[in-house]
Amino acid sequence: MSKTAFVVTAVTASVLLSSSVVAAPKDLVGAQSGTLVFANVNNRTTCARVYVNGQQYDLTKTNVQGLARNVPFGKAFMASIYNKPTCGGTAAKNVWYTTHTQATQTWLIQ
């Protein structure tokens, strides 16, 4: 499976999923939650489905962003990777990630 990259930058927090690094403003000391903006960066052949607070965000070639508000820090969430341009059916891989108050966080999904 090829590397899948999708970036999460934020209004009040930043989290980065996978292999592309994007600079973010600063650490958020004392914050308990933030708003996450998910973006598909450099992979146009697979779909990534991110589950946050009971919602799902599909990152595809044509739908490259999703927004999640009031995401608690220190909580584990799941992302599913599909070996096709659309999400659905059986995922090729499921990964768990945990948000925190640092400005960026990186996961490499292979």
Residue pairs with C-beta under 8 A, 6 or more apart in sequence:
1 46
1 81
1 83
1 92
1 93
1 110
2 43
2 45
2 46
3 18
3 19
3 43
3 108
3 109
3 110
4 18
4 43
4 46
4 48
4 81
4 109
5 17
5 18
5 19
5 20
5 40
5 41
5 42
5 43
6 17
6 18
6 20
6 38
6 39
6 40
6 41
6 43
6 48
6 50
6 59
7 16
7 17
7 18
7 20
7 22
7 38
7 39
7 40
7 41
8 14
8 15
8 16
8 17
8 36
8 37
8 38
8 39
9 16
9 22
9 24
9 37
9 39
10 24
10 34
10 35
10 36
10 37
11 34
11 35
11 37
12 28
12 31
12 33
12 34
12 35
13 28
13 31
13 33
13 34
13 35
13 36
13 71
13 73
13 99
13 101
13 103
14 22
14 24
14 25
14 36
14 102
14 103
14 104
14 105
15 36
15 97
15 99
15 100
15 104
15 105
16 22
16 24
16 104
16 105
16 106
16 107
17 38
17 48
17 50
17 79
17 97
17 105
17 106
17 107
17 109
18 41
18 106
18 107
18 108
18 109
19 42
19 106
19 108
19 109
20 41
20 42
21 104
21 106
22 41
22 104
23 104
24 103
24 104
25 103
26 103
27 101
27 102
27 103
28 34
28 73
28 101
28 102
28 103
29 101
30 101
31 73
31 101
32 72
32 73
33 70
33 71
33 72
33 73
34 71
34 73
34 99
34 101
35 67
35 68
35 69
35 70
35 71
36 52
36 67
36 68
36 71
36 99
37 65
37 66
37 67
38 50
38 57
38 59
38 65
38 66
38 67
38 68
39 59
39 64
39 65
40 48
40 59
40 60
40 61
40 63
40 64
40 65
44 61
44 85
45 61
45 85
46 81
46 82
46 83
46 84
46 85
46 92
47 58
47 59
47 60
47 81
47 82
47 84
47 85
47 86
47 87
47 88
48 58
48 59
48 79
48 80
48 81
48 82
48 87
48 109
49 56
49 57
49 58
49 59
49 79
49 80
49 81
49 82
49 87
49 91
50 56
50 57
50 59
50 66
50 68
50 77
50 78
50 79
51 57
51 77
51 78
51 79
51 80
52 68
52 71
52 77
53 68
53 70
53 71
55 68
57 66
57 67
57 68
58 66
58 86
58 87
59 65
59 66
60 85
60 86
60 87
61 85
71 77
71 99
72 99
73 99
73 100
73 101
74 98
74 99
74 100
75 98
75 99
76 96
76 97
76 98
77 96
77 97
77 98
77 99
78 94
78 95
78 96
78 97
79 94
79 95
79 96
79 97
79 109
80 87
80 91
80 93
80 94
81 91
81 92
81 93
81 94
81 95
81 109
82 88
82 89
82 91
82 92
83 92
93 109
95 107
95 109
97 105
97 107
99 105
